[in-house]
Amino acid sequence: MDTASGVVLASPSWGALGAFILGLVVVVGGLVWAVWIGIRVMRREPSRPRELEQPHLPVTGAIHEVREVREPDEVHCDDGVRLMPYEIHRASTRRSNDQHRQRWSPGGSGSFGSGGPGAT
């Protein structure tokens, strides 16, 4: 490479510089336009709720979680007759009389499987 071509490559190209400046103006203009549209949209939205309109804890304090043992609501009556849809309760389960938490049987896996001897 001779010195003449090196000077041409090192000299600023007005076309490339113009394209860079035009691209910069377009990007900045697009960002300004997006912010302007966002401000217009926010002004049309309803105002934020005031302090008195915010949800508060009840006077009795926080409500805690309730754990109870549930059992399925049977679809068949004691005499073997199927219940009709209007006879079924709203919930598919009901509160169990025995509230003791049932654990898995000794020797069982407690998760999935039969709790057998495993890989032998």
N, C-alpha and C positions, 0 to 999 in steps of 0.2 A: 504494500500500500504506500503510495507516495504522499507527500505532504499536502498536495492540492486536494486530494480526496479527503484527507483527515480534517482539513480546515472546513470543507463543505459539511462533513458530518458533525463537526463540533459547533458550527454556527447554528443559531436558533432558527427553526423553521417557523415562519409566520403562520403557515397553514395549520400546523400541529398546535401551536400556541393558541391560535384563534379557536380551534375545535375544543381544546381544553377549557378555555374561558367560557365558551358557549355552553358546554356541558355542565360546568360549575354553576352558571347562571340558571340553567334549566332545573338542576337538582335543588338549588336553594329556593327558586321560585315555587317548585312543587311542594317543598316542605312548608313554606310560608302559606301557600294555598290550603294545605291539609290542616294546619293549625287554625286558620281562619274559619274553615268549615266546621272544625271541632268546636270552636267557641260558639258559633251560631247554633249548633245542635244542643250544646249544654245550656244555652240561654232559654231554649224552648222546653227543656225538661222541667218537671215540677221541682220545687225547692226541697231541700233536705228536711227531714223531720226535726222539730225542735226538741229540746231536752225533755219536756213534759210528755211528748208523744213517743218517746223511746220506751221499749219494754222494760219492766222492773220486776224484781223478785216479789213474790207474794209476802204479805205481812207475816205469815207463819214461817217463812224461811224457804230454803231450797227444798225441792222435792227430791227424794232419794229413790233409787232403784229398788223395785220389789222383786224378789225371787220367789217363785213358787213352783211346785211340781204340778205339771198338767198331764192329763190323760185324754186319749181320744174319745170323742163323743160317738157312741155306737150308732150304726145305721139300722141295725136290727133290734127289735124289741125282745123282751124275754121269751115271748111265745113264738118267736121265729118269723113274725110278720114284719115285712119291710116298712120302714117309716116313709111317709110321704114328704115331699119337699117343704110343705107348710108346717110339718111337725118337727123339723130339724131346727136346732138353735142357731143363732147368728154366728157364734164362734164354733169352730170345728173341734175345739178342745174344752175341757171343763177342769175346774180345780180338783185335784186329787184329795181324798180323805187322808191319805198317808203322806205327810209332807217331808218324810225322811228321804234324803237324796240317795238314790239307788246307785251303788258302785258295781263295777263288773265283778264277775265271780272269780274266786281265787283260781289261779292257773290259766285264766283267760288272758288274751292279749290286751284287752281294754280298748283297742282301736279297731282295726279291721282284721279279718281272719278268724280262724277257729281257736287260736291259742294252743295249737298242737306243738309237737316237739320241734318244729322248724326244720331247717335244712340239716339232713343227717348224712 
